[in-house]
């Protein structure tokens, strides 16, 4: 399940005192996110299988699923560490956008961060 889907589900549970319209929209967003997370999880192939024995757990590759009721094991893709802007990049961007307004500056910073983190 994605972190975003979990946050939306938590938001729905924590904010039961909101208006009916706000509650409905929040619930629908959470339902959509949870359905998407479930679909993605179901598409993922296990990397190995766990055999829960009485005394010891045995992990076998996906090609060796010869035992009853194996538990699938999955991996998550490695997460890339967030890269922010340096103070120099922030100041340079500010001067480059001078006179164009805060919206232009914000979009320029956003584009630079996206470039560094994708």
PyMOL commands that set and color helices and strands:
alter all, ss='L'
color gray80, all
select helices_A, chain A and resi 3-14+20-43+87-96+102-117
alter helices_A, ss='H'
color red, helices_A
select strands_A, chain A and resi 48-52+57-61+71-73
alter strands_A, ss='S'
color yellow, strands_A
deselect
rebuild
show_as cartoon
